[in-house]
């Protein structure tokens, strides 16, 4: 777990992992939590989320 990412984003990852067809591995949790943090921050700031922006956040 990355201490820079608030726990609420890990809660989102846990919920997300219950709905996925493929299990989410422990090694993916930090990256997914960071992705959700970026995504929700952009949505909160009313920023457009283009496919290109999603690719940037996912990398």
C-alpha positions, 0 to 999 in steps of 0.5 A: 500500500502506498501511503500517499494514496488515501485509504478511500481509493483502496476501498474503491479498488476492493469494491471494483475487484468484487465486480471484475471477471478476472481477480485483481492481484495484490500487485495491481492495488496501488496502481488501481488506487492511484488511477481512481484517485486521478480519475475522481479528482478530475471528475470533481474538478469538472475536467473532461476525461478523454480516452487519451487522458484515461491512457495517461492515468493508466500508465 
